Amino acid sequence: MKNDAMFVIKGSLKFLGGCFIIVAAVVILSKYVLDMLSIPDVQFSYSSSECVKVLNYAEGDKYSCENLPSKFNNVWVK
């Protein structure tokens, strides 16, 4: 009887540990995707290679060609 209880407890701990790892992976992946979606797009001209426009996606971002963010998606335009 005592061994059966230990077996159930060990099985439950393995299950909970596995669930924790899955939940942690989903949280980390979700944060990564949301961060990637909020990175601004900076449009550069093909001909002059200069900044044309900055598209801000995150609320509160006020980046411009004069104030480029440290990370951005480079988009080439005419």
VMD Tcl script that draws the C-alpha trace (Angstrom):
set ca {
  {0.00 0.00 0.00}
  {2.80 2.39 0.90}
  {4.65 1.60 -2.33}
  {1.50 2.28 -4.36}
  {1.20 5.76 -2.83}
  {4.85 6.53 -3.61}
  {4.34 5.35 -7.19}
  {1.34 7.68 -7.58}
  {3.24 10.62 -6.05}
  {6.25 10.08 -8.32}
  {4.01 9.82 -11.37}
  {2.18 13.00 -10.40}
  {5.46 14.88 -9.92}
  {6.71 13.76 -13.33}
  {3.44 14.86 -14.93}
  {3.49 18.26 -13.18}
  {7.14 18.75 -14.15}
  {6.33 18.01 -17.77}
  {3.37 20.42 -17.68}
  {5.60 23.12 -16.18}
  {8.16 22.72 -18.97}
  {5.45 22.92 -21.65}
  {3.85 26.00 -20.09}
  {7.26 27.70 -19.73}
  {8.08 26.97 -23.39}
  {4.73 28.41 -24.55}
  {5.23 31.56 -22.44}
  {8.77 32.12 -23.77}
  {7.70 31.51 -27.36}
  {4.71 33.87 -26.99}
  {6.92 36.63 -25.60}
  {9.37 36.17 -28.48}
  {6.61 36.39 -31.10}
  {5.02 39.46 -29.48}
  {8.42 41.18 -29.29}
  {9.08 40.44 -32.96}
  {5.68 41.86 -33.95}
  {6.33 45.13 -32.12}
  {9.71 45.88 -33.76}
  {9.38 48.92 -36.03}
  {9.84 48.76 -39.81}
  {12.33 51.24 -41.22}
  {11.85 51.93 -44.92}
  {15.03 52.69 -46.87}
  {15.21 54.01 -50.42}
  {16.74 51.67 -53.03}
  {18.36 54.54 -54.89}
  {19.78 56.63 -52.03}
  {19.99 54.01 -49.23}
  {18.59 56.63 -46.85}
  {15.75 56.29 -44.40}
  {12.39 57.25 -45.90}
  {9.91 56.40 -43.13}
  {9.64 54.54 -39.82}
  {6.52 52.48 -39.11}
  {6.00 52.17 -35.35}
  {3.83 49.26 -34.19}
  {4.18 49.37 -30.40}
  {2.06 51.88 -28.55}
  {4.19 54.76 -27.33}
  {7.03 54.27 -29.83}
  {7.95 57.53 -31.51}
  {10.87 56.54 -33.69}
  {11.71 58.48 -36.82}
  {14.47 58.62 -39.42}
  {16.34 61.00 -37.12}
  {15.77 58.74 -34.11}
  {16.21 55.15 -35.33}
  {15.58 52.30 -32.89}
  {18.40 49.93 -31.94}
  {16.49 47.00 -33.52}
  {14.29 47.29 -36.59}
  {13.11 45.46 -39.69}
  {14.87 46.80 -42.77}
  {12.40 47.34 -45.65}
  {13.61 48.52 -49.06}
  {11.27 50.81 -51.03}
  {11.44 52.79 -54.29}
}
mol new
graphics top color blue
foreach p $ca { graphics top sphere $p radius 0.5 }
foreach p [lrange $ca 0 end-1] q [lrange $ca 1 end] { graphics top cylinder $p $q radius 0.2 }
display resetview
